Amino acid sequence: MAVATVAAALLAALGGTLWLAVRRFSGSRDQRMQGGGDQSLMHGKTVLITGANSGLGRATAAELLRLGARVIMGCRDLGRAEEAAGQLRQELGQAGGQGQEPDAAKGQLVVKELDLASLRSVRNFCQELLQEEPRLDVLINNAGIFQCPYMKTEDGFEMQFGVNHLGHFLLTNLLLGLLKSSAPSRIVVVSSKLYKYGDINFEDLNSEQNYNKSFSYSRSKLANILFTRELARRLEGTNVTVNVLHPGIVRTNLGRHIHIPLLARPLFNLVSWAFFKTPLEGAQTSIYLASSPEVEGVSGKYFGDCKEEELLPKAMDESVARKLWDISEVMVGILK
Ligand SMILES: NC(=O)c1ccc[n+]([C@@H]2O[C@H](COP(=O)([O-])OP(=O)(O)OC[C@H]3O[C@@H](n4cnc5c(N)ncnc54)[C@H](OP(=O)(O)O)[C@@H]3O)[C@@H](O)[C@H]2O)c1
C-alpha cells in the first residue's frame, strides 16, 4: 500500500514536471508577454537600471530598449556589463528596434560603473551622471545580493543591508534633483516577498551579533519597502512617483552564494526550470511600473504580477519608516 502511494506521488510529480516542460518548450509564457507593446512608448525617456548586466535587470533593460528608451546600465563589473551590453545591442539591432543597426544603437545603451557596496563609487557615479545627463525619467533600483556569508561593504556595513538598501538609498537621494527636474518621472524599487520574514532591529543594523544570512536578506527587502513608502510621502506634489515590487521566484544568478550539493543539482535545475519564472517573466512588473500609462500618478504602492498587493502592517509602519530614513541618512553621510 505504502509503495503504491509513493509510486503514485512520484508519477504525479513526474507528470506535473512533464506538463510544465511541454509549456516551456512551447515558449508560451514568454511569447505572451513579449509580443505587442507600443514600440515608441519610452521614446525620448532615459532610464537608469542598477545591476542591469544579469537576470531581471538585463531583461528589464532589453524590454525598455525595445520600447524606445535610452538605457543606462549601472554595474559593478565593467567587463560583465560590456558583454551584456554588446548582446543587448545585437538583439536590439536584430529586432529592428527603432529601425536601428547595432552601431546606431550604441548611444541608446550606456554602461557606467556603479558599485553599491561603496558609497564612494555611488557618489562618483552620480557626479558623472549629473554632469552628463540632462534628464532622468526612470530610476530602477534593481541590483541585489542574496544570502551571502557575513561580509562588509567598503564603508563597514553588513553587505546585504549595505547593497540592497543603503547603496540605493544614497543613489536615489543624489539623483532626486534630476528626477524632479525631469518630472513626471518614476522610481521603481525591486524588493521581495521574503520581506515578510525580516525585522528592523535598530540596535544591530550591522548584524554584528548572530548574523543570519536569510534574516539579513529579508530585512534589507523590508527596508526597500519602508524606504519606498517614506520617499513617496516626501515626494507628494512633485510629480515623481515611487513604487516597490516583488518579482516572484525567478531563475537568475541571485542564488550564487547558496551551496547546493553536487548530487542535488540536477534535481534543483529541473525544478527551477519547470517552476521558476524566466527573467523576462520576472521582469514584467518592473517594466510595467517603469513604462505603463496605467500607473501614472500612482505612488507608494506594492506590486506583484503587475497588480497592487497588500502589505503586512510591519511594512506600513510610518514611525519605523521615518526612523530608518533618518538613520540611513546618517549612515551614508548625507548632511541635512
Ligand atoms: N531571482 C529571484 O527569484 C528574486 C526574487 C525576489 C527578489 N529578487 C530581487 O531581484 C533583484 C535582481 O536580482 P536577480 O534575481 O536578477 O539576480 P542577479 O541575476 O544576481 O542580478 C543581480 C544584479 O545585481 C548586481 N549587484 C550585486 N551586487 C552589486 C553591487 N555591490 N553593486 C552593483 N551591482 C550589484 C549584480 O552584479 P554582478 O553580476 O556583477 O554580480 C547583478 O547585476 C534583486 O534585488 C533581488 O533581490 C529576485
The ligand as a MOL file (V3000), in Angstrom:
LIG
                    3D

  0  0  0     0  0            999 V3000
M  V30 BEGIN CTAB
M  V30 COUNTS 48 52 0 0 0
M  V30 BEGIN ATOM
M  V30 1 N 15.5520 35.9440 -8.5920 0
M  V30 2 C 14.5570 35.9400 -7.7180 0
M  V30 3 O 13.8910 34.8990 -7.5150 0
M  V30 4 C 14.2260 37.1730 -6.9280 0
M  V30 5 C 13.1540 37.1110 -6.0340 0
M  V30 6 C 12.8300 38.2400 -5.2990 0
M  V30 7 C 13.5640 39.4000 -5.4700 0
M  V30 8 N 14.6110 39.4350 -6.3420 0 CHG=1
M  V30 9 C 15.3860 40.6990 -6.4670 0
M  V30 10 O 15.5760 40.9990 -7.8310 0
M  V30 11 C 16.7260 41.8300 -7.9770 0
M  V30 12 C 17.5510 41.3470 -9.1550 0
M  V30 13 O 18.0910 40.0810 -8.8460 0
M  V30 14 P 18.2590 38.9020 -9.9180 0
M  V30 15 O 17.3660 37.8190 -9.4750 0
M  V30 16 O 18.1490 39.4390 -11.2830 0 CHG=-1
M  V30 17 O 19.7490 38.4100 -9.5900 0
M  V30 18 P 21.1080 38.5080 -10.3920 0
M  V30 19 O 20.9870 37.8710 -11.7180 0
M  V30 20 O 22.1610 38.0160 -9.4550 0
M  V30 21 O 21.2990 40.0740 -10.6140 0
M  V30 22 C 21.6830 40.9020 -9.5410 0
M  V30 23 C 22.4030 42.1020 -10.1150 0
M  V30 24 O 22.8290 42.9170 -9.0000 0
M  V30 25 C 24.1930 43.2430 -9.1930 0
M  V30 26 N 24.9030 43.5630 -7.9620 0
M  V30 27 C 25.1540 42.7520 -6.9120 0
M  V30 28 N 25.9140 43.4010 -6.0080 0
M  V30 29 C 26.1400 44.6590 -6.5120 0
M  V30 30 C 26.8600 45.7850 -6.0840 0
M  V30 31 N 27.5780 45.7800 -4.9600 0
M  V30 32 N 26.8640 46.8900 -6.8560 0
M  V30 33 C 26.1990 46.9220 -8.0290 0
M  V30 34 N 25.5100 45.8730 -8.5060 0
M  V30 35 C 25.4920 44.7560 -7.7530 0
M  V30 36 C 24.7840 42.0040 -9.8740 0
M  V30 37 O 26.0350 42.3090 -10.4620 0
M  V30 38 P 27.1050 41.1430 -10.8210 0
M  V30 39 O 26.5490 40.4080 -11.9960 0
M  V30 40 O 28.3500 41.9150 -11.1230 0
M  V30 41 O 27.2220 40.2820 -9.6000 0
M  V30 42 C 23.6820 41.7180 -10.8820 0
M  V30 43 O 23.8110 42.5680 -11.9970 0
M  V30 44 C 17.4400 41.7950 -6.6360 0
M  V30 45 O 17.1860 42.9870 -5.9510 0
M  V30 46 C 16.7900 40.6380 -5.9080 0
M  V30 47 O 16.8170 40.7940 -4.5050 0
M  V30 48 C 14.9500 38.3600 -7.0930 0
M  V30 END ATOM
M  V30 BEGIN BOND
M  V30 1 1 1 2
M  V30 2 2 2 3
M  V30 3 1 2 4
M  V30 4 1 4 5
M  V30 5 2 4 48
M  V30 6 2 5 6
M  V30 7 1 6 7
M  V30 8 2 7 8
M  V30 9 1 8 9
M  V30 10 1 8 48
M  V30 11 1 9 10
M  V30 12 1 9 46
M  V30 13 1 10 11
M  V30 14 1 11 12
M  V30 15 1 11 44
M  V30 16 1 12 13
M  V30 17 1 13 14
M  V30 18 2 14 15
M  V30 19 1 14 16
M  V30 20 1 14 17
M  V30 21 1 17 18
M  V30 22 2 18 19
M  V30 23 1 18 20
M  V30 24 1 18 21
M  V30 25 1 21 22
M  V30 26 1 22 23
M  V30 27 1 23 24
M  V30 28 1 23 42
M  V30 29 1 24 25
M  V30 30 1 25 26
M  V30 31 1 25 36
M  V30 32 1 26 27
M  V30 33 1 26 35
M  V30 34 2 27 28
M  V30 35 1 28 29
M  V30 36 1 29 30
M  V30 37 2 29 35
M  V30 38 1 30 31
M  V30 39 2 30 32
M  V30 40 1 32 33
M  V30 41 2 33 34
M  V30 42 1 34 35
M  V30 43 1 36 37
M  V30 44 1 36 42
M  V30 45 1 37 38
M  V30 46 2 38 39
M  V30 47 1 38 40
M  V30 48 1 38 41
M  V30 49 1 42 43
M  V30 50 1 44 45
M  V30 51 1 44 46
M  V30 52 1 46 47
M  V30 END BOND
M  V30 END CTAB
M  END
